[in-house]
Amino acid sequence: MAKLITKNELPHLHSTRDTRDRLDLVKPEMPLGATQLSADRIIYHPGDTAAAHYHTGCHHMFYILKGEGLMYVDGSSYRMTPGMVAAVAPVETHWFENDGEENFSFVEFWAPPPDETVWVTDDC
């Protein structure tokens, strides 16, 4: 049988670093039975950025929903626009920046969920 969770039941993280907004969609601890997948919906407001980091033990995928921004991976930058998909391999350092004037949003997936997130900078 399908397992459903309403938006109001989903964990919602507000960044302490800037105005980024994360809504957890799938986490192993949720009562969905999905132990090999994690997913979040992220909104970067104009000027938001994340600290450089990487994950161990997983692949990290991104599907861009709205707006545009920059994705940084191991020293290179990529302009991300709606409909694009990006994949980051385990231990590739990455982060995003909204350098535009509208919200930049995407869904991110980890498969399997990361063993660890390692922050390369301490401004997370």
Secondary structure, DSSP 8 states (H G I E B T S, - for coil): ------GGGS-EEE-SSSS-EEEEEE-TTSTT---S-EEEEEEE-TT-B---EEEESSEEEEEEEES-EEEEETTEEEEE-TT-EEEE-TT--EEEE--SSS-EEEEEEEES--SEEEESSS--
